[in-house]
Amino acid sequence: MIKTGEYIQHGANTFLSSEYLYLFYFMIFFFIVIFLVDGIRFYTAINFLIGSGTSLLSGYIGMTVATRTNVRVTYEAAIYKKEETGLRKAFNCAFRGGCVMGFVLVSLALLILIIVIIVHIAILDPKTTEDYTRMFEYISGYGLGGSTVALFCRVGGGIYTKAADVGADLVGKNEYGLEEDSPDNPATIADNVGDNVGDIAGMGADLFGSFAESTCAALVVSGTSETLIQGNFYMYPLCLSAAGIICCIITSIFATEVFAVTRKDKIQLTLTFQIVLSTILLTPCIVCLSLYGLPEKFSFVSGFGSSQKIYQSSNIGVMVSALVGLYSGFVIGFMTDYFTSNESSPVKNLAKSCKSGAAINIIQGLALGYLSTVIPIFLLAVTVCVSFVLANMYGIAIAALGMLSNLCISLAIDAYGPISDNAGGIAEMAEFPKEVRDKTDALDAAGNTTAAIGKGFAIGSACLVGLALFGAFTTRAGLATVNLLQPIEISCVVVGAMIPYAFCAMTMKSVGLAAAEMCESVKSQIQNRKEGEALDYNNCIQISTNASLKEMVAPGCLVIFAPLFFGFIFGPEAVAGYLIGVIVSGVQLAISQSNTGGAWDNAKKYIEAQRLRIEDDDQRGRDPTIKDGDIFYKKKSKPHKAAVVGDTVGDPLKDTSGPSLNILIKLSSIVSLVFGTIITRHHAIQNINGSK
């Protein structure tokens, strides 16, 4: 057990150190680019480095905690023979490990941002709204740094984990009939390492970026309001996040001390209750904070000169915006759960389709993903409409922060999943008795469901953060309106809508190439292994590491430099159209891909749990794995093999391209915001729309 845990720790550290070295060189390069661009100056470049460093630290802390907690969870499940005690101890250990990541990440991000603001005020001594807006534009470099690192961590980690996962499944399971996490599968360690570098380090950096960017967007817009500046009310977004930390601390106590997990069926209820309780506790906090932490009436200014417009708002409007964001995120999360949980009809029907083969399973899974976008998109549309009407672009930024206000608990639950998954893998490789694996599997099953809720929450917040940053960009670029009847705007909307597809093509092709190399290595090691010979786990780890580091560069450069290309050639109007296309296309593709992959994964688990009933007697003659007296399909049956194919196809959708699209949306917008002023002043083609 300890040796397996050390293998996973070593593999994760090896990948992260290599990835961080690449990122260090990129950070220095981009720091110089920002520093040399006229109008941005030194402050933004420094804040970029601070944000990048904080994001790297967040990912490292999360991964370090996870790789030390997983083996402890296995130990707790193994040492206590009584199921009630073993479950409670193992659950508490996994959940507390997730809480360490969640609370450290959010607290660290908030603390550093507050220090950055205080230092800037002391150095720049801003007096007017223009001074404050310029200062907050400098500080938005903090969000740019966080999101840039998050993209490379998400893409690199996603390629790593899915190359290993696909290789382990296709060869180990389908060709050689090995069990999940079998010690006889050379890709098992790389697969478990991938859970940490993708779902822990990558996810931590991703949600840190969401928090930093939405806060920066709110600060930039609030800088145009004299009322908010004079009374230091611009600190409201930071106070909202601080209130969320306190509410989440109270909520976490209930999971381990009040509603102790003593049965398998209580695990899922306890985790779900965390989200419900944190949402309920945050509601009165948001109400009080808005009513007493903001003036009754205030206004924002958008545009320059003759195109300048003034928008009125109130503390009631901001309060409603935050609450709408909070509850729409809550509903979006549970809609994601409905479409991906093996307790719901969509996944049960998907499992039934596996009786007809892999092709039907894939067709039905794609349809499920497309259908799952409907309600979340309507909820996001309502949230955007309500918050915009009540508080303009500031309202959208606050709605995003409202959705992120229980980020500590969301991160804790998200991190709980990979920790429990790793614990099960360690138990299998250590060859513990079946009852130990039963406990870790019960923990892992609940983690899969809550992870789906977390992904829906992350995608919804990415959409709102992207729109908030879009609003901040238009504020700095002096665009009072974006006219889609003009040729450059509408043309760039079409191009922007294409970018998420190009990005997904790059990431999915990368997974395919890396997985093919992994399959060859796994097959070669299993075929040529002599009796008693140890497997070369490091070879598979190295394949995933090299592939992910090489393949993460091109998608990252596409996201960062595409908006700059359109901006410096065609101007801010082109960037505005481009961002609209990226956001509208990206959020729907992200929801569809994540839910399709999640549904295929849980359809496979539904069959593996022997819950798919044998209804057609003719199947008994056609499927040799079905014995007389069998009522349910088992592993290695034809429906199970079809489900494994669907799960393998869905792996890069739900864990690589889908989650990475969140960052594509946010990073495109924050790059545009940081370079917004210089793009407005200096672009190659002037008056492309024929304006005077």
MIVO-361286 format. One record per residue (C-alpha): residue in three letters; x, y, z. Coordinates in steps of 0.1 Angstrom, whole numbers, padded with zeros to 4 digits, always signed. Layout:
N
ALAXYZ...
END
This chain:
692
MET+0000+0000+0000ILE+0027+0025+0010LYS+0048+0015-0020THR+0019+0021-0044GLY+0012+0055-0028GLU+0048+0065-0032TYR+0047+0055-0069ILE+0017+0078-0074GLN+0033+0106-0055HIS+0065+0103-0074GLY+0047+0102-0108ALA+0026+0132-0099ASN+0057+0152-0087THR+0076+0142-0118PHE+0049+0155-0142LEU+0043+0187-0122SER+0079+0196-0120SER+0084+0192-0157GLU+0052+0211-0165TYR+0060+0239-0141LEU+0095+0243-0158TYR+0078+0248-0192LEU+0053+0272-0176PHE+0081+0292-0160TYR+0097+0299-0194PHE+0063+0309-0208MET+0056+0331-0178ILE+0089+0350-0184PHE+0082+0353-0221PHE+0047+0367-0216PHE+0059+0389-0188ILE+0083+0406-0213VAL+0055+0408-0239ILE+0031+0426-0214PHE+0059+0448-0201LEU+0069+0460-0236VAL+0034+0468-0248ASP+0028+0505-0247GLY+0000+0516-0223ILE+0001+0485-0201ARG+0033+0493-0183PHE+0051+0476-0154TYR+0022+0470-0130THR+0002+0446-0152ALA+0033+0425-0159ILE+0041+0422-0122ASN+0005+0412-0114PHE+0006+0386-0142LEU+0035+0370-0124ILE+0017+0371-0091GLY-0014+0355-0105SER+0006+0329-0123GLY+0026+0321-0092THR-0006+0318-0071SER-0022+0295-0096LEU+0009+0273-0097LEU+0010+0272-0059SER-0027+0264-0057GLY-0023+0234-0081TYR+0008+0222-0062ILE-0009+0224-0028GLY-0040+0205-0041MET-0019+0178-0056THR+0003+0174-0026VAL-0026+0171-0003ALA-0044+0146-0026THR-0014+0123-0031ARG-0008+0121+0007THR-0045+0117+0016ASN-0053+0088-0009VAL-0031+0063+0009ARG-0045+0073+0043VAL-0081+0068+0030THR-0071+0032+0019TYR-0055+0027+0053GLU-0086+0038+0072ALA-0108+0015+0050ALA-0085-0014+0056ILE-0077-0012+0093TYR-0113-0010+0106LYS-0130-0043+0099LYS-0164-0030+0110GLU-0180-0014+0079GLU-0197+0014+0099THR-0164+0025+0115GLY-0143+0020+0083LEU-0167+0040+0061ARG-0169+0069+0086LYS-0131+0071+0090ALA-0123+0067+0053PHE-0150+0093+0043ASN-0138+0118+0069CYS-0102+0115+0057ALA-0111+0119+0020PHE-0135+0148+0027ARG-0111+0166+0050GLY-0084+0162+0023GLY-0107+0179-0002CYS-0115+0207+0023VAL-0078+0215+0028MET-0075+0221-0009GLY-0107+0241-0011PHE-0102+0264+0018VAL-0065+0269+0012LEU-0070+0278-0025VAL-0098+0303-0020SER-0083+0319+0011LEU-0049+0322-0006ALA-0064+0337-0037LEU-0085+0362-0017LEU-0056+0372+0006ILE-0031+0378-0022LEU-0057+0398-0042ILE-0064+0420-0011ILE-0027+0426-0006VAL-0023+0435-0043ILE-0051+0461-0040ILE-0036+0476-0009VAL-0001+0479-0024HIS-0014+0494-0056ILE-0034+0520-0036ALA-0004+0529-0016ILE+0019+0533-0046LEU-0005+0549-0072ASP-0026+0569-0048PRO-0057+0570-0071LYS-0081+0600-0068THR-0105+0599-0097THR-0127+0572-0113GLU-0102+0571-0142ASP-0074+0565-0118TYR-0092+0537-0101THR-0103+0521-0134ARG-0067+0522-0147MET-0055+0507-0114PHE-0080+0479-0116GLU-0070+0473-0152TYR-0034+0468-0139ILE-0047+0444-0113SER-0066+0424-0139GLY-0031+0410-0148TYR-0036+0389-0117GLY-0065+0371-0133LEU-0047+0368-0166GLY-0018+0350-0149GLY-0041+0326-0131SER-0061+0318-0162THR-0030+0313-0184VAL-0015+0288-0160ALA-0049+0271-0156LEU-0052+0265-0193PHE-0019+0247-0196CYS-0025+0228-0164ARG-0060+0217-0176VAL-0049+0208-0211GLY-0017+0191-0200GLY-0032+0173-0171GLY-0062+0162-0193ILE-0040+0148-0220TYR-0019+0130-0194THR-0048+0114-0175LYS-0068+0103-0206ALA-0038+0089-0225ALA-0032+0066-0195ASP-0069+0059-0189VAL-0076+0050-0225GLY-0045+0028-0228ALA-0053+0010-0195ASP-0089+0004-0206LEU-0085-0006-0243VAL-0056-0030-0237GLY-0059-0040-0201LYS-0097-0044-0199ASN-0109-0052-0234GLU-0080-0072-0248TYR-0067-0090-0217GLY-0097-0089-0193LEU-0078-0073-0164GLU-0097-0057-0135GLU-0098-0020-0129ASP-0065-0008-0113SER-0050-0043-0117PRO-0013-0045-0106ASP-0008-0065-0138ASN-0017-0035-0160PRO+0014-0013-0166ALA-0007+0018-0171THR-0024+0016-0137ILE+0000+0039-0119ALA+0000+0065-0147ASP-0039+0063-0146ASN-0039+0071-0109VAL-0013+0098-0113GLY-0035+0113-0140ASP-0064+0117-0116ASN-0042+0140-0095VAL-0026+0161-0122GLY-0058+0165-0142ASP-0087+0165-0117ILE-0067+0181-0088ALA-0039+0204-0100GLY-0058+0213-0132MET-0091+0218-0116GLY-0076+0238-0087ALA-0059+0262-0112ASP-0091+0264-0133LEU-0114+0275-0104PHE-0087+0298-0090GLY-0088+0315-0124SER-0126+0318-0123PHE-0124+0335-0089ALA-0096+0359-0098GLU-0112+0368-0132SER-0147+0374-0120THR-0134+0396-0091CYS-0111+0416-0115ALA-0141+0421-0139ALA-0162+0435-0110LEU-0134+0457-0099VAL-0128+0472-0134VAL-0165+0480-0138SER-0168+0494-0102GLY-0139+0517-0110THR-0163+0538-0132SER-0186+0546-0103GLU-0178+0576-0081THR-0202+0565-0054LEU-0186+0530-0050ILE-0151+0545-0051GLN-0157+0572-0025GLY-0170+0549+0001ASN-0146+0520-0006PHE-0177+0500-0017TYR-0157+0485-0046MET-0145+0459-0020TYR-0180+0444-0021PRO-0169+0415-0044LEU-0141+0405-0020CYS-0164+0407+0010LEU-0188+0384-0008SER-0161+0358-0013ALA-0150+0361+0024ALA-0186+0355+0035GLY-0186+0324+0013ILE-0155+0310+0031ILE-0171+0314+0066CYS-0204+0298+0054CYS-0184+0269+0039ILE-0165+0263+0071ILE-0198+0260+0090THR-0211+0237+0063SER-0181+0214+0063ILE-0185+0207+0101PHE-0219+0191+0093ALA-0203+0165+0070THR-0179+0150+0095GLU-0194+0158+0129VAL-0232+0161+0126PHE-0242+0138+0097ALA-0216+0110+0102VAL-0213+0086+0073THR-0221+0051+0087ARG-0237+0034+0057LYS-0230+0034+0020ASP-0263+0051+0011LYS-0254+0081+0033ILE-0223+0091+0014GLN-0241+0106-0015LEU-0267+0123+0007THR-0239+0138+0029LEU-0220+0153-0001THR-0252+0166-0018PHE-0263+0182+0015GLN-0230+0201+0016ILE-0240+0220-0016VAL-0276+0225-0004LEU-0266+0238+0031SER-0239+0261+0018THR-0264+0276-0006ILE-0290+0281+0021LEU-0264+0297+0045LEU-0251+0321+0019THR-0286+0335+0011PRO-0290+0357+0042CYS-0253+0366+0040ILE-0257+0379+0005VAL-0288+0398+0015CYS-0272+0415+0045LEU-0239+0422+0028SER-0257+0438-0002LEU-0281+0459+0019TYR-0255+0472+0044GLY-0223+0469+0023LEU-0235+0490-0007PRO-0251+0524-0011GLU-0288+0524-0020LYS-0282+0541-0054PHE-0251+0543-0076SER-0242+0546-0113PHE-0216+0533-0138VAL-0201+0550-0168SER-0195+0532-0201GLY-0178+0545-0232PHE-0158+0577-0239GLY-0168+0612-0251SER-0200+0615-0271SER-0206+0578-0269GLN-0205+0578-0231LYS-0235+0563-0213ILE-0245+0562-0176TYR-0262+0532-0161GLN-0281+0534-0128SER-0282+0506-0102SER-0290+0499-0066ASN-0280+0476-0037ILE-0313+0457-0042GLY-0303+0450-0079VAL-0269+0438-0069MET-0284+0416-0042VAL-0308+0400-0067SER-0280+0395-0092ALA-0259+0376-0067LEU-0288+0354-0055VAL-0298+0346-0091GLY-0262+0336-0098LEU-0261+0314-0067TYR-0293+0296-0073SER-0289+0292-0111GLY-0255+0275-0104PHE-0272+0253-0078VAL-0298+0242-0104ILE-0273+0238-0132GLY-0252+0215-0110PHE-0282+0192-0103MET-0293+0192-0139THR-0258+0179-0148ASP-0262+0153-0121TYR-0296+0142-0136PHE-0281+0137-0170THR-0250+0118-0158SER-0260+0099-0127ASN-0266+0062-0130GLU-0297+0066-0107SER-0315+0087-0134SER-0334+0075-0165PRO-0311+0091-0191VAL-0281+0070-0180LYS-0302+0038-0174ASN-0316+0042-0210LEU-0280+0047-0222ALA-0269+0015-0205LYS-0298-0004-0222SER-0287+0009-0256CYS-0254-0010-0250LYS-0273-0043-0257SER-0274-0032-0293GLY-0237-0025-0295ALA-0211+0003-0292ALA-0224+0023-0322ILE-0259+0027-0308ASN-0244+0035-0274ILE-0223+0063-0289ILE-0253+0077-0309GLN-0275+0078-0279GLY-0247+0093-0257LEU-0242+0122-0282ALA-0279+0129-0283LEU-0280+0129-0245GLY-0252+0155-0243TYR-0269+0178-0269LEU-0302+0176-0250SER-0285+0183-0217THR-0276+0219-0228VAL-0312+0231-0230ILE-0320+0238-0193PRO-0286+0251-0183ILE-0285+0275-0213PHE-0320+0288-0204LEU-0309+0293-0168LEU-0278+0312-0179ALA-0298+0333-0202VAL-0322+0343-0174THR-0293+0350-0151VAL-0276+0372-0176CYS-0309+0390-0185VAL-0319+0397-0149SER-0285+0408-0136PHE-0279+0430-0167VAL-0312+0448-0164LEU-0307+0454-0126ALA-0270+0463-0126ASN-0256+0462-0161MET-0223+0445-0166TYR-0215+0449-0129GLY-0245+0427-0122ILE-0232+0399-0144ALA-0198+0400-0126ILE-0216+0398-0093ALA-0238+0369-0105ALA-0206+0350-0114LEU-0192+0357-0079GLY-0226+0346-0065MET-0222+0313-0083LEU-0187+0310-0070SER-0195+0320-0035ASN-0195+0284-0022LEU-0164+0276-0041CYS-0146+0262-0010ILE-0172+0234-0006SER-0174+0228-0044LEU-0137+0224-0046ALA-0137+0201-0015ILE-0163+0178-0031ASP-0145+0179-0064ALA-0112+0169-0048TYR-0129+0142-0027GLY-0136+0123-0059PRO-0100+0117-0072ILE-0088+0111-0037SER-0114+0083-0033ASP-0107+0070-0068ASN-0070+0067-0060ALA-0077+0050-0027GLY-0096+0023-0045GLY-0067+0019-0070ILE-0042+0016-0041ALA-0065-0010-0024GLU-0066-0031-0057MET-0029-0029-0063ALA-0021-0038-0027GLU-0044-0068-0031PHE-0065-0060+0000PRO-0096-0081+0007LYS-0128-0075-0013GLU-0145-0057+0016VAL-0118-0030+0016ARG-0124-0023-0021ASP-0161-0023-0015LYS-0157+0006+0009THR-0135+0026-0014ASP-0158+0019-0044ALA-0187+0032-0024LEU-0168+0064-0017ASP-0157+0067-0053ALA-0192+0061-0067ALA-0205+0091-0047GLY-0175+0112-0058ASN-0183+0105-0095THR-0218+0119-0090THR-0208+0150-0071ALA-0179+0156-0096ALA-0206+0159-0123ILE-0223+0186-0102GLY-0190+0204-0099LYS-0184+0203-0136GLY-0218+0218-0143PHE-0211+0245-0117ALA-0177+0252-0133ILE-0191+0256-0168GLY-0219+0278-0157SER-0196+0301-0138ALA-0172+0302-0168CYS-0200+0315-0190LEU-0208+0343-0165VAL-0172+0351-0159GLY-0166+0353-0196LEU-0195+0377-0200ALA-0184+0398-0170LEU-0149+0401-0185PHE-0165+0410-0219GLY-0183+0438-0201ALA-0151+0450-0185PHE-0134+0449-0219THR-0160+0471-0235THR-0157+0495-0206ARG-0119+0499-0211ALA-0122+0499-0249GLY-0148+0526-0248LEU-0175+0506-0266ALA-0209+0518-0253THR-0226+0494-0277VAL-0216+0464-0299ASN-0234+0466-0332LEU-0238+0432-0347LEU-0252+0447-0379GLN-0217+0460-0388PRO-0196+0437-0410ILE-0165+0433-0388GLU-0185+0424-0357ILE-0208+0398-0373SER-0178+0383-0392CYS-0158+0379-0360VAL-0188+0363-0342VAL-0187+0336-0368VAL-0149+0331-0365GLY-0151+0332-0327ALA-0178+0304-0327MET-0154+0282-0347ILE-0125+0286-0322PRO-0138+0261-0295TYR-0142+0234-0322ALA-0106+0240-0334PHE-0094+0239-0298CYS-0113+0206-0291ALA-0098+0191-0323MET-0063+0198-0311THR-0069+0184-0276MET-0087+0153-0287LYS-0062+0145-0314SER-0035+0149-0288VAL-0052+0124-0265GLY-0056+0100-0294LEU-0019+0101-0304ALA-0007+0097-0268ALA-0032+0069-0261ALA-0021+0050-0292GLU+0015+0051-0279MET+0003+0041-0245CYS-0016+0011-0259GLU+0015-0002-0277SER+0036+0001-0245VAL+0010-0017-0224LYS+0005-0045-0250SER+0042-0050-0254GLN+0049-0052-0216ILE+0020-0077-0210GLN+0030-0099-0239ASN+0067-0100-0232ARG+0065-0102-0194LYS+0082-0132-0179GLU+0069-0149-0148GLY+0079-0129-0117GLU+0092-0100-0137ALA+0082-0065-0125LEU+0063-0042-0148ASP+0079-0009-0159TYR+0053+0015-0146ASN+0077+0045-0152ASN+0076+0039-0189CYS+0039+0046-0190ILE+0043+0076-0168GLN+0070+0090-0191ILE+0048+0084-0222SER+0020+0104-0207THR+0043+0131-0194ASN+0061+0137-0227ALA+0029+0137-0247SER+0011+0161-0225LEU+0039+0186-0223LYS+0044+0185-0261GLU+0008+0187-0270MET-0004+0214-0246VAL+0015+0242-0264ALA-0005+0246-0296PRO-0040+0248-0280GLY-0026+0273-0254CYS-0011+0296-0280LEU-0044+0295-0301VAL-0064+0307-0271ILE-0039+0334-0260PHE-0029+0349-0294ALA-0061+0347-0314PRO-0079+0376-0297LEU-0047+0397-0299PHE-0044+0390-0336PHE-0080+0403-0343GLY-0075+0432-0319PHE-0043+0445-0333ILE-0054+0441-0369PHE-0091+0450-0368GLY-0096+0469-0335PRO-0118+0465-0304GLU-0150+0460-0324ALA-0136+0428-0339VAL-0125+0415-0305ALA-0160+0422-0291GLY-0176+0401-0319TYR-0149+0374-0315LEU-0156+0371-0278ILE-0194+0368-0283GLY-0188+0339-0307VAL-0163+0321-0283ILE-0186+0324-0253VAL-0218+0314-0270SER-0203+0284-0288GLY-0179+0274-0261VAL-0203+0271-0232GLN-0227+0249-0251LEU-0200+0226-0264ALA-0185+0223-0229ILE-0218+0213-0214SER-0225+0188-0242GLN-0191+0172-0241SER-0188+0170-0203ASN-0223+0154-0199THR-0219+0130-0228GLY-0186+0117-0214GLY-0200+0115-0178ALA-0231+0096-0190TRP-0210+0070-0209ASP-0188+0066-0178ASN-0217+0060-0155ALA-0235+0037-0180LYS-0204+0015-0179LYS-0204+0016-0141TYR-0242+0008-0141ILE-0235-0025-0160GLU-0204-0033-0139ALA-0226-0030-0108GLN-0248-0058-0123ARG-0279-0036-0125LEU-0287-0040-0163ARG-0313-0068-0164ILE-0312-0095-0191GLU-0346-0092-0207ASP-0341-0110-0241ASP-0338-0148-0238ASP-0321-0149-0272GLN-0291-0130-0257ARG-0282-0162-0237GLY-0273-0180-0269ARG-0254-0152-0285ASP-0234-0140-0255PRO-0211-0168-0240THR-0206-0148-0208ILE-0242-0153-0198LYS-0248-0184-0178ASP-0281-0202-0169GLY-0297-0184-0140ASP-0281-0151-0146ILE-0305-0122-0142PHE-0281-0092-0148TYR-0253-0086-0173LYS-0218-0088-0158LYS-0183-0075-0167LYS-0169-0088-0200SER-0204-0093-0214LYS-0212-0078-0248PRO-0231-0048-0234HIS-0202-0042-0210LYS-0177-0042-0238ALA-0199-0017-0257ALA-0201+0005-0226VAL-0163+0004-0223VAL-0160+0017-0259GLY-0184+0045-0251ASP-0166+0053-0219THR-0132+0054-0237VAL-0146+0077-0264GLY-0160+0099-0237ASP-0129+0101-0216PRO-0112+0130-0236LEU-0146+0148-0238LYS-0153+0149-0201ASP-0118+0152-0188THR-0098+0170-0215SER-0116+0191-0241GLY-0148+0197-0221PRO-0132+0212-0189SER-0106+0230-0209LEU-0133+0249-0228ASN-0141+0267-0195ILE-0107+0282-0195LEU-0108+0290-0232ILE-0139+0312-0226LYS-0123+0330-0196LEU-0088+0333-0210SER-0099+0348-0243SER-0119+0374-0224ILE-0092+0383-0198VAL-0065+0386-0225SER-0088+0410-0243LEU-0094+0430-0212VAL-0057+0433-0202PHE-0048+0445-0237GLY-0080+0464-0243THR-0066+0500-0239ILE-0037+0494-0263ILE-0059+0476-0288THR-0082+0507-0289ARG-0053+0531-0294HIS-0032+0511-0319HIS-0047+0487-0345ALA-0037+0484-0381ILE-0070+0489-0399GLN-0089+0520-0389ASN-0126+0526-0395ILE-0132+0492-0410ASN-0169+0495-0406GLY-0169+0528-0426SER-0176+0550-0395LYS-0163+0585-0395
END
